[in-house]
Amino acid sequence: MPKVKKEKAGKASDSQGIVFNKSFGQHILKNPLVVNSMVEKAAIKSTDTVLEIGPGTGNMTVKLLEKGKKVIACEVDPRMAAELTKRVQGTPLHSKLHVMMGDVLKNELPYFDCCVANMPYQISSPFVFKLLLHRPFFRCAILMFQREFAERLVARPGDKLYCRLSVNTQLLARIDHIMKVGKNNFRPPPKVESSVVRIEPRNPPPPVNFTEWDGLLRIVFARKNKTLAAQFKSKSVVGMLEKNYRVHCSLNNKAIETSFNMKAKLTELLVENELDLKRARLMDTDDFLALLHLFNSNGIHFT
């Protein structure tokens, strides 16, 4: 859920008298059409366990409970958890609800088949990667994000918003933009526009060391409009890669050539493979995989 505007002391933020907590980024999705659409896009089966992040007062939770076998609602605010529990108490849905209290980034995620959430926007990036690295694999996730963040997730090479986030997430999942959601669909209205995306993890995941992969992307996207030749001539980059090279040689009992020159080696590899004039903003996932393989096969590592 997006960041909340500051409330006057003692002023209730909804008809139930609950004052929303700014630090938790609480905004309630009030439009039933948007709620229903998100639930439908998840294609929940009667045997599914559904994970929901930031259930709030339960507008979406109730719909999820009606569709699935079990809903695990992760909530950090005890007041919201109590409101949610009260809402289904005495109904057949009560036995299907499990409220998990605490910070979802700090807690281990339980088993689930799909995830549906209108979540706090300030945890969007770390939660997406926590989700994508979760095992066992889930089937899909339908998530509400701030519009710009959602557009970064689905951005393609050449797009203005194409960045390290785009490439990292698209390596691990198929991501589709489902719909735009305006400010007035929330109570109280946020300052930003929102979007819903569908995420399906790639199973099996690509055979790549994600730490090495991300290390490469951090370098090339530091200045995504510069050529790779320029990026890998940087003194700090050359120094870091040379240090890594020496560490890997030491760990593998491999002698280091006295005439070895990391800067010259990087330039040679890029020129020989016609990669020197490539720019990160125009490269796709396959291009980066090929670049990482080229460097690793020549003893150059990013961790």
Helices and strands as residue ranges (DSSP letters): G 22-24, E 28-29, H 32-41, E 49-53, H 59-67, E 70-75, H 78-88, G 94-96, E 97-101, E 114-118, G 121-123, H 124-132, E 140-146, H 147-154, H 164-172, E 173-181, G 183-185, E 186-187, E 194-201, H 210-220, H 228-231, H 235-251, H 262-272, G 280-282, H 285-297
